[in-house]
């Protein structure tokens, strides 16, 4: 399928690993121009060095730093921006009674605050041109909270509610805003979840992984490239009638009827 995004300028956050990397690479293969950002400059340069210089721009930065969004927005000022993928790693594992207030403060910065600031800065830019795609990569926990992940459960749900509210505000100006809610995937981020389960249940990492996979109806974890194909469609002109939605990508894990 031709997604009709050749030449589109798309900002992808957290593009050095996992979902962010897979999404950026899928978009690049479709002919999009990507601005990719992550904290480690050397890793960004290693991953994207084989792409033409006129197709990808690497912007190393920590988006939780106070002036990060200001600096990042400057890269979108010079030409038309077609879309942005808001993606980042998750906070530490923990239950409500084993989580400190400093961890709550740090998780707010990591998971929620910068996304709200960047989205509210870029949504008017997209709306001014009467076209735009904005996509948040969150977690299945926004539909069904996960054990020992209270920080992620709380803040990702907040981001999802924010995305829905913003989607309604710009829907009549050609801008769509959606959320993908991933379940367990074979990405580096899943290792901390497996480790936490291994320690809490006093079983090996291998057994913890096997139990997680057995609990997924399709019988396996997802691959980042599978999610990226959905993300690429949502970032394309073909998805213009889909907005304000939270779409699960979880192998059937969510038990609710609207999973």
GUTOR-723414 format. One record per atom (N, C-alpha, C, CB): x, y negated, z. Coordinates in steps of 0.02 Angstrom, whole numbers, padded with zeros to 5 digits, always signed. Last residue first. Glycine has a CB too. Layout:
N
XYZ
...
//
This chain:
259
-00574+00157+01202
-00501+00160+01205
-00467+00140+01142
-00479+00228+01223
-00707+00156+01232
-00682+00103+01189
-00606+00100+01189
-00711+00036+01210
-00722+00261+01319
-00753+00267+01254
-00730+00213+01205
-00828+00265+01262
-00568+00301+01408
-00630+00265+01399
-00657+00269+01328
-00619+00193+01417
-00443+00360+01412
-00501+00403+01419
-00567+00368+01406
-00502+00433+01487
-00297+00350+01318
-00350+00311+01352
-00414+00352+01353
-00361+00242+01318
-00228+00441+01233
-00221+00444+01306
-00277+00408+01343
-00155+00415+01327
-00214+00453+01096
-00277+00475+01126
-00278+00474+01202
-00293+00542+01102
-00094+00398+01058
-00102+00470+01049
-00165+00497+01082
-00044+00505+01076
-00090+00259+01065
-00074+00298+01125
-00082+00373+01118
-00116+00274+01180
-00122+00116+01037
-00080+00159+00996
-00049+00209+01045
-00024+00119+00955
-00265+00010+01038
-00223+00060+01070
-00183+00098+01018
-00267+00109+01111
-00286-00160+01017
-00288-00096+00982
-00240-00047+01014
-00271-00105+00907
-00385-00287+01049
-00331-00250+01082
-00335-00179+01057
-00336-00254+01161
-00428-00434+00953
-00434-00363+00969
-00372-00336+01006
-00445-00323+00904
-00434-00558+00895
-00457-00551+00964
-00462-00479+00988
-00523-00585+00972
-00473-00502+00728
-00442-00549+00775
-00473-00541+00845
-00450-00622+00751
-00486-00463+00566
-00473-00431+00630
-00439-00481+00676
-00429-00366+00622
-00491-00512+00442
-00555-00508+00477
-00548-00473+00544
-00606-00472+00434
-00360-00507+00388
-00391-00572+00403
-00457-00570+00440
-00401-00608+00342
-00269-00412+00351
-00302-00404+00416
-00341-00467+00436
-00250-00388+00470
-00201-00441+00235
-00254-00391+00232
-00295-00386+00296
-00225-00324+00216
-00093-00523+00260
-00157-00555+00240
-00215-00505+00240
-00150-00586+00172
-00011-00448+00406
-00020-00461+00335
-00086-00496+00320
-00017-00395+00296
+00003-00403+00532
+00039-00465+00515
+00028-00486+00443
+00113-00457+00530
-00063-00283+00530
-00093-00338+00568
-00060-00405+00554
-00091-00323+00642
+00034-00210+00458
-00032-00224+00429
-00067-00282+00464
-00077-00161+00432
+00136-00208+00553
+00148-00240+00488
+00081-00256+00454
+00191-00196+00443
+00078-00131+00656
+00095-00202+00667
+00103-00239+00601
+00158-00208+00708
+00071-00007+00594
+00009-00041+00614
+00022-00115+00623
-00019-00011+00679
+00207+00017+00581
+00166+00016+00521
+00099-00018+00534
+00154+00087+00495
+00250+00019+00714
+00271-00036+00670
+00230-00040+00607
+00345-00029+00651
+00204+00140+00763
+00173+00077+00787
+00189+00020+00740
+00197+00061+00857
+00294+00219+00692
+00222+00228+00683
+00185+00165+00705
+00197+00289+00722
+00417+00180+00741
+00402+00166+00670
+00327+00174+00655
+00443+00213+00626
+00419+00230+00870
+00414+00158+00861
+00394+00140+00789
+00480+00124+00879
+00315+00371+00896
+00377+00343+00871
+00367+00269+00858
+00400+00380+00807
+00238+00448+01042
+00238+00414+00978
+00308+00391+00959
+00192+00355+00981
+00252+00614+01112
+00257+00541+01116
+00256+00511+01046
+00321+00520+01154
+00128+00746+01100
+00195+00718+01091
+00193+00643+01104
+00222+00732+01020
-00004+00788+01101
+00048+00834+01120
+00119+00809+01112
+00041+00894+01083
-00118+00716+01084
-00086+00740+01022
-00025+00783+01037
-00065+00680+00979
-00149+00687+01223
-00190+00732+01182
-00157+00757+01118
-00253+00698+01165
-00026+00695+01345
-00048+00657+01286
-00087+00703+01241
+00013+00625+01249
+00025+00778+01440
-00035+00739+01458
-00062+00698+01400
-00019+00694+01516
+00141+00827+01386
+00085+00873+01392
+00020+00836+01409
+00099+00925+01446
+00226+00717+01402
+00204+00737+01335
+00143+00782+01337
+00261+00771+01298
+00242+00722+01542
+00212+00663+01510
+00186+00681+01441
+00264+00606+01505
+00305+00844+01556
+00239+00834+01587
+00204+00774+01555
+00246+00824+01663
+00425+00819+01489
+00381+00871+01465
+00310+00863+01493
+00408+00940+01483
+00482+00721+01572
+00465+00705+01503
+00414+00756+01475
+00528+00705+01459
+00501+00797+01687
+00457+00738+01690
+00435+00719+01620
+00494+00679+01724
+00594+00890+01642
+00527+00913+01661
+00478+00855+01664
+00529+00949+01728
+00702+00804+01620
+00675+00843+01565
+00604+00866+01580
+00720+00903+01550
+00728+00755+01747
+00707+00709+01695
+00674+00747+01637
+00768+00668+01669
+00660+00866+01874
+00712+00843+01828
+00684+00794+01777
+00744+00903+01792
+00572+00807+02020
+00582+00854+01966
+00636+00826+01920
+00515+00867+01927
+00506+00727+02119
+00565+00769+02134
+00572+00826+02083
+00559+00798+02206
+00415+00634+02095
+00390+00703+02097
+00445+00753+02112
+00356+00721+02032
+00493+00519+02096
+00434+00522+02140
+00408+00593+02147
+00380+00477+02113
+00594+00548+02001
+00611+00537+02071
+00551+00545+02117
+00640+00467+02079
+00519+00565+01882
+00566+00617+01905
+00581+00610+01979
+00630+00614+01865
+00457+00441+01873
+00416+00501+01884
+00459+00558+01909
+00380+00522+01819
+00569+00361+01849
+00527+00348+01908
+00484+00410+01924
+00482+00287+01896
+00614+00416+01728
+00656+00418+01787
+00615+00409+01851
+00711+00365+01783
+00508+00382+01644
+00524+00452+01656
+00566+00460+01719
+00562+00482+01595
+00521+00244+01649
+00459+00275+01672
+00471+00348+01688
+00403+00267+01619
+00645+00225+01593
+00636+00204+01662
+00572+00234+01692
+00634+00128+01668
+00623+00274+01462
+00669+00310+01507
+00659+00289+01580
+00740+00297+01487
+00549+00192+01384
+00514+00247+01417
+00558+00282+01468
+00490+00298+01364
+00635+00101+01324
+00596+00079+01381
+00562+00137+01419
+00543+00030+01359
+00689+00162+01208
+00730+00156+01269
+00689+00138+01332
+00783+00105+01259
+00556+00267+01145
+00596+00206+01143
+00637+00203+01207
+00550+00142+01135
+00442+00359+01103
+00514+00374+01109
+00555+00311+01096
+00534+00430+01059
+00300+00307+01201
+00337+00313+01138
+00410+00329+01152
+00330+00249+01096
+00144+00303+01275
+00213+00327+01282
+00244+00339+01213
+00216+00392+01324
+00048+00171+01205
+00057+00221+01256
+00130+00241+01258
+00012+00282+01243
+00025-00004+01169
+00058+00060+01159
+00054+00106+01219
+00130+00049+01141
-00083-00106+01109
-00074-00077+01176
-00042-00008+01169
-00143-00073+01214
-00072-00257+01022
-00064-00184+01018
-00048-00159+01089
-00009-00163+00967
-00180-00392+00994
-00135-00358+01042
-00132-00284+01023
-00160-00367+01116
-00197-00541+00891
-00215-00475+00914
-00162-00447+00961
-00224-00428+00856
-00259-00672+00801
-00218-00656+00860
-00242-00590+00888
-00221-00713+00914
-00259-00766+00651
-00282-00708+00689
-00232-00693+00745
-00291-00647+00643
-00310-00912+00574
-00259-00883+00618
-00290-00824+00656
-00230-00936+00667
-00401-00988+00503
-00361-00939+00467
-00307-00905+00508
-00329-00972+00410
-00480-01062+00585
-00427-01096+00547
-00377-01047+00517
-00390-01145+00592
-00568-01000+00666
-00597-01032+00607
-00545-01070+00566
-00652-01080+00628
-00489-00956+00775
-00515-00908+00726
-00541-00940+00662
-00571-00867+00757
-00439-01025+00881
-00410-01040+00815
-00438-00995+00759
-00335-01032+00817
-00509-00983+00993
-00498-01055+00983
-00474-01072+00913
-00449-01081+01034
-00505-00846+00994
-00569-00879+00982
-00560-00952+00965
-00614-00871+01043
-00369-00827+01028
-00395-00804+00963
-00461-00838+00945
-00405-00728+00964
-00362-00871+01159
-00330-00910+01107
-00356-00891+01038
-00254-00902+01109
-00430-00765+01222
-00455-00834+01227
-00427-00878+01172
-00437-00863+01296
-00347-00656+01191
-00418-00656+01170
-00446-00727+01170
-00460-00611+01216
-00230-00696+01256
-00231-00687+01183
-00302-00688+01156
-00197-00621+01164
-00270-00694+01391
-00250-00756+01360
-00254-00751+01284
-00178-00775+01382
-00292-00557+01405
-00348-00603+01413
-00333-00671+01382
-00366-00611+01487
-00158-00515+01386
-00210-00492+01341
-00272-00537+01345
-00229-00420+01356
-00093-00572+01496
-00074-00592+01428
-00129-00574+01378
-00007-00559+01408
-00157-00499+01599
-00165-00571+01594
-00147-00597+01525
-00122-00606+01645
-00109-00372+01573
-00181-00384+01569
-00195-00459+01563
-00217-00355+01630
+00024-00395+01601
+00005-00379+01532
-00070-00387+01522
+00027-00308+01513
+00019-00418+01740
+00036-00472+01695
+00018-00458+01622
+00109-00488+01700
-00029-00292+01796
-00059-00357+01811
-00045-00409+01757
-00034-00382+01877
+00050-00187+01744
-00023-00184+01743
-00054-00254+01749
-00049-00139+01799
+00180-00230+01779
+00160-00226+01709
+00084-00226+01702
+00189-00164+01676
+00168-00218+01918
+00187-00281+01887
+00167-00284+01814
+00263-00292+01894
+00132-00083+01940
+00085-00136+01957
+00103-00202+01924
+00083-00144+02032
+00164+00052+01911
+00182-00002+01864
+00138-00063+01877
+00174+00022+01790
+00120+00163+01980
+00187+00136+01995
+00211+00084+01945
+00237+00192+01996
+00007+00218+01855
+00035+00225+01922
+00105+00195+01926
+00037+00299+01943
-00077+00098+01750
-00033+00155+01757
-00004+00159+01828
+00023+00153+01705
-00244+00052+01700
-00182+00040+01739
-00143+00104+01752
-00200+00008+01806
-00305+00038+01550
-00307+00090+01601
-00243+00085+01642
-00315+00162+01569
-00287-00072+01473
-00352-00040+01471
-00361+00011+01528
-00362-00005+01405
-00161-00111+01495
-00211-00165+01495
-00282-00136+01492
-00199-00213+01435
-00083+00000+01480
-00103-00017+01549
-00154-00074+01550
-00043-00036+01590
-00035+00010+01355
-00100+00042+01367
-00126+00025+01437
-00094+00117+01359
+00039-00152+01322
+00041-00084+01349
-00029-00056+01356
+00077-00082+01417
+00096-00260+01202
+00089-00253+01274
+00092-00180+01296
+00023-00285+01297
+00136-00370+01086
+00148-00300+01100
+00148-00291+01175
+00215-00275+01067
+00037-00482+00995
+00068-00468+01060
+00076-00393+01067
+00025-00497+01119
+00042-00580+00852
+00032-00513+00878
+00071-00504+00943
+00053-00460+00827
-00029-00686+00734
+00005-00682+00798
-00011-00615+00830
-00015-00742+00845
-00028-00764+00580
-00039-00700+00614
+00003-00701+00678
-00019-00640+00569
-00110-00889+00480
-00061-00866+00528
-00080-00800+00558
-00051-00918+00582
-00170-01036+00402
-00152-00965+00396
-00102-00948+00450
-00124-00949+00326
-00183-01174+00400
-00242-01131+00389
-00225-01058+00374
-00283-01160+00332
-00085-01255+00441
-00079-01230+00372
-00136-01181+00355
-00012-01195+00363
-00123-01277+00570
-00116-01335+00526
-00112-01314+00453
-00053-01375+00546
-00113-01152+00629
-00179-01178+00613
-00176-01237+00566
-00216-01198+00677
+00026-01145+00650
-00006-01099+00604
-00074-01126+00581
-00015-01029+00636
+00037-01247+00745
+00077-01250+00683
+00046-01205+00630
+00150-01229+00697
-00044-01203+00850
-00064-01263+00812
-00026-01270+00747
-00053-01325+00854
+00035-01087+00888
-00034-01080+00862
-00056-01143+00824
-00082-01065+00918
+00156-01127+00947
+00155-01107+00877
+00085-01100+00847
+00190-01042+00869
+00130-01163+01079
+00170-01208+01037
+00161-01191+00963
+00244-01203+01056
+00061-01055+01128
+00026-01120+01126
+00065-01172+01087
+00013-01145+01197
+00161-00957+01117
+00099-00951+01080
+00063-01018+01074
+00053-00900+01113
+00259-01003+01207
+00275-00996+01136
+00211-00994+01095
+00318-00934+01123
+00187-00999+01330
+00217-01061+01305
+00230-01057+01230
+00282-01076+01342
+00150-00864+01338
+00099-00916+01337
+00127-00981+01308
+00070-00928+01408
+00277-00806+01341
+00230-00789+01287
+00176-00842+01281
+00199-00720+01298
+00334-00853+01458
+00363-00875+01394
+00316-00860+01335
+00430-00841+01383
+00247-00788+01557
+00252-00860+01549
+00278-00882+01480
+00296-00887+01601
+00248-00639+01551
+00191-00682+01536
+00207-00754+01517
+00147-00682+01595
+00363-00564+01578
+00308-00533+01541
+00257-00583+01515
+00274-00483+01584
+00460-00644+01644
+00479-00595+01594
+00422-00574+01548
+00508-00534+01627
+00392-00723+01737
+00435-00754+01687
+00449-00707+01629
+00501-00777+01719
+00328-00622+01811
+00288-00674+01778
+00329-00708+01722
+00264-00727+01829
+00437-00555+01863
+00396-00521+01813
+00352-00571+01776
+00353-00467+01846
+00483-00648+01957
+00526-00630+01901
+00485-00597+01845
+00582-00582+01923
+00375-00649+02047
+00396-00710+02014
+00437-00695+01951
+00436-00754+02062
+00375-00515+02090
+00316-00543+02055
+00335-00605+02017
+00259-00558+02105
+00498-00511+02153
+00488-00469+02093
+00426-00493+02054
+00479-00395+02113
+00471-00595+02258
+00521-00616+02210
+00516-00575+02146
+00592-00610+02240
+00380-00518+02329
+00356-00578+02295
+00407-00604+02244
+00340-00632+02346
+00404-00340+02299
+00416-00402+02334
+00389-00462+02295
+00490-00412+02349
+00320-00188+02314
+00342-00240+02268
+00348-00306+02305
+00293-00247+02208
+00255-00088+02377
+00328-00082+02373
+00357-00134+02325
+00347-00012+02352
+00121-00105+02366
+00150-00113+02433
+00226-00107+02434
+00121-00063+02479
+00098-00080+02225
+00084-00145+02257
+00120-00155+02324
+00010-00152+02267
+00244+00008+02159
+00175+00006+02180
+00162-00062+02214
+00157+00065+02228
+00352+00003+02014
+00338-00008+02084
+00263-00009+02097
+00369-00074+02107
+00477-00038+01889
+00422+00002+01914
+00411-00014+01988
+00437+00078+01905
+00516-00203+01821
+00532-00141+01858
+00469-00103+01878
+00572-00158+01920
+00440-00256+01662
+00469-00267+01728
+00485-00201+01763
+00422-00308+01771
+00485-00229+01486
+00441-00232+01543
+00478-00243+01609
+00400-00170+01547
+00540-00327+01342
+00542-00271+01389
+00497-00282+01449
+00613-00259+01412
+00432-00402+01218
+00489-00402+01264
+00486-00341+01308
+00492-00467+01307
+00353-00497+01091
+00371-00432+01118
+00432-00439+01163
+00385-00382+01061
+00258-00565+00973
+00281-00579+01041
+00291-00513+01077
+00231-00625+01080
+00280-00613+00813
+00269-00553+00853
+00300-00565+00922
+00301-00489+00819
+00205-00729+00704
+00251-00717+00760
+00230-00654+00797
+00252-00778+00808
+00193-00807+00538
+00172-00765+00594
+00225-00757+00647
+00151-00698+00569
+00230-00902+00446
+00169-00863+00433
+00147-00822+00493
+00181-00818+00374
+00289-01065+00431
+00291-01003+00470
+00225-00967+00460
+00304-01018+00547
+00374-01168+00317
+00310-01138+00337
+00321-01072+00374
+00266-01127+00276
+00519-01248+00389
+00481-01217+00335
+00418-01185+00363
+00524-01165+00298
+00574-01308+00502
+00597-01330+00437
+00556-01301+00379
+00668-01311+00429
+00532-01256+00624
+00510-01323+00605
+00523-01340+00531
+00545-01373+00648
+00579-01139+00674
+00518-01135+00634
+00495-01202+00608
+00463-01103+00675
+00685-01170+00753
+00699-01127+00695
+00637-01120+00651
+00722-01058+00718
+00626-01236+00858
+00663-01275+00808
+00678-01234+00745
+00728-01300+00838
+00579-01137+00941
+00531-01171+00898
+00566-01211+00843
+00486-01217+00939
+00695-01107+01014
+00669-01059+00966
+00621-01093+00917
+00634-01002+01001
+00711-01216+01099
+00764-01200+01050
+00737-01153+00996
+00824-01168+01085
+00593-01208+01174
+00609-01268+01135
+00659-01253+01081
+00636-01323+01181
+00611-01082+01234
+00557-01091+01185
+00569-01153+01143
+00489-01096+01221
+00723-01108+01320
+00726-01059+01266
+00672-01070+01213
+00720-00989+01294
+00741-01183+01431
+00735-01219+01368
+00732-01172+01308
+00793-01266+01360
+00741-01086+01540
+00696-01143+01539
+00687-01177+01471
+00720-01194+01587
+00738-00911+01491
+00775-00971+01510
+00732-01033+01499
+00841-00977+01470
+00670-00807+01437
+00649-00828+01504
+00687-00890+01528
+00658-00771+01553
+00730-00772+01319
+00669-00812+01316
+00642-00832+01384
+00616-00774+01279
+00891-00783+01280
+00849-00754+01332
+00787-00798+01338
+00888-00750+01401
+00952-00759+01111
+00931-00800+01169
+00890-00759+01218
+00891-00861+01146
+01008-00763+00946
+01017-00734+01013
+00996-00782+01068
+01090-00714+01023
+00939-00748+00802
+00939-00802+00852
+00947-00770+00921
+00874-00845+00848
+00966-00718+00632
+00971-00692+00700
+00979-00750+00749
+01030-00643+00707
+00869-00710+00490
+00907-00755+00533
+00907-00727+00603
+00878-00827+00532
+00852-00638+00329
+00848-00630+00402
+00893-00681+00436
+00868-00559+00423
+00865-00667+00196
+00805-00632+00217
+00798-00627+00293
+00804-00563+00187
+00984-00720+00156
+00925-00761+00143
+00860-00726+00162
+00923-00780+00069
+01074-00620+00183
+01073-00678+00228
+01012-00722+00217
+01136-00720+00218
+01009-00453+00170
+01032-00515+00139
+01026-00574+00187
+00992-00529+00075
+01062-00332+00294
+01010-00366+00257
+01037-00431+00226
+00950-00382+00303
+01163-00283+00371
+01157-00255+00304
+01102-00289+00262
+01142-00181+00308
+01152-00341+00496
+01206-00364+00452
+01200-00338+00381
+01273-00342+00481
+01064-00305+00595
+01037-00340+00536
+01091-00363+00487
+00998-00400+00559
+01136-00238+00696
+01075-00208+00667
+01057-00239+00600
+01017-00216+00716
+01241-00325+00728
+01255-00257+00706
+01195-00227+00669
+01274-00213+00766
+01175-00439+00771
+01217-00443+00711
+01232-00374+00683
+01282-00480+00727
+01112-00389+00886
+01073-00416+00831
+01113-00416+00766
+01049-00487+00848
+01226-00358+00962
+01180-00305+00941
+01136-00328+00883
+01136-00283+01000
+01284-00481+00985
+01322-00430+00948
+01277-00374+00923
+01377-00402+00992
+01184-00549+01059
+01203-00572+00992
+01238-00516+00952
+01249-00632+00997
+01055-00503+01157
+01124-00483+01140
+01141-00499+01068
+01133-00409+01153
+00920-00547+01169
+00972-00575+01212
+01043-00561+01187
+00965-00548+01282
+00837-00591+01016
+00847-00547+01073
+00906-00575+01112
+00860-00471+01051
+00749-00618+00862
+00781-00643+00923
+00784-00589+00976
+00743-00704+00950
+00739-00655+00691
+00739-00604+00744
+00777-00630+00804
+00771-00538+00718
+00643-00702+00564
+00684-00733+00615
+00682-00686+00675
+00659-00807+00634
+00626-00630+00403
+00618-00625+00475
+00668-00667+00514
+00624-00553+00497
+00530-00621+00262
+00588-00655+00290
+00578-00656+00366
+00598-00727+00260
+00471-00467+00185
+00462-00527+00225
+00530-00557+00245
+00420-00512+00289
+00482-00348+00118
+00502-00408+00083
+00491-00473+00121
+00466-00412+00020
+00463-00232+00182
+00406-00256+00143
+00421-00322+00108
+00345-00264+00187
+00578-00224+00255
+00570-00177+00198
+00512-00198+00153
+00559-00107+00224
+00545-00319+00352
+00599-00333+00305
+00595-00287+00244
+00668-00324+00339
+00447-00249+00423
+00430-00311+00388
+00482-00328+00335
+00423-00368+00437
+00526-00145+00476
+00470-00130+00431
+00450-00191+00390
+00409-00105+00471
+00613-00216+00557
+00640-00178+00500
+00585-00159+00451
+00676-00115+00526
+00523-00271+00651
+00564-00315+00609
+00589-00277+00547
+00623-00343+00648
+00473-00152+00710
+00429-00199+00675
+00468-00243+00627
+00390-00242+00725
+00589-00097+00767
+00552-00059+00717
+00505-00105+00676
+00512-00004+00750
+00624-00200+00859
+00669-00181+00804
+00631-00145+00749
+00726-00137+00830
+00510-00196+00943
+00530-00257+00908
+00575-00242+00849
+00565-00304+00955
+00508-00064+00997
+00456-00087+00952
+00477-00149+00911
+00394-00103+00992
+00684-00038+01016
+00615-00015+01024
+00567-00042+00972
+00591-00033+01090
+00786-00186+00992
+00774-00118+01016
+00700-00102+01013
+00800-00110+01089
+00796-00316+00952
+00858-00277+00954
+00848-00204+00974
+00907-00308+01001
+00692-00407+00957
+00702-00369+00896
+00765-00326+00895
+00705-00415+00838
+00617-00495+01037
+00638-00431+01063
+00655-00382+01008
+00583-00401+01106
+00510-00566+00912
+00545-00570+00975
+00561-00500+01000
+00503-00609+01028
+00506-00625+00752
+00498-00564+00791
+00541-00568+00854
+00517-00501+00749
+00425-00728+00639
+00468-00727+00698
+00454-00664+00738
+00457-00790+00741
+00417-00732+00465
+00389-00704+00526
+00442-00702+00581
+00361-00633+00513
+00371-00791+00313
+00418-00803+00367
+00387-00782+00433
+00439-00879+00370
+00349-00699+00163
+00319-00728+00223
+00373-00735+00277
+00260-00686+00248
+00408-00628+00059
+00424-00699+00067
+00393-00733+00127
+00403-00735+00007
+00276-00516+00052
+00342-00533+00025
+00353-00608+00029
+00349-00508-00048
+00156-00469+00092
+00191-00514+00138
+00262-00531+00114
+00195-00482+00207
+00070-00372+00037
+00068-00441+00012
+00100-00490+00061
-00004-00462-00001
+00069-00238+00058
+00043-00281+00112
+00041-00354+00094
+00084-00272+00174
+00028-00109-00043
+00063-00173-00044
+00031-00219+00007
+00061-00205-00115
+00042+00060+00000
+00000+00000+00000
+00044-00062+00000
-00048+00000+00061
//
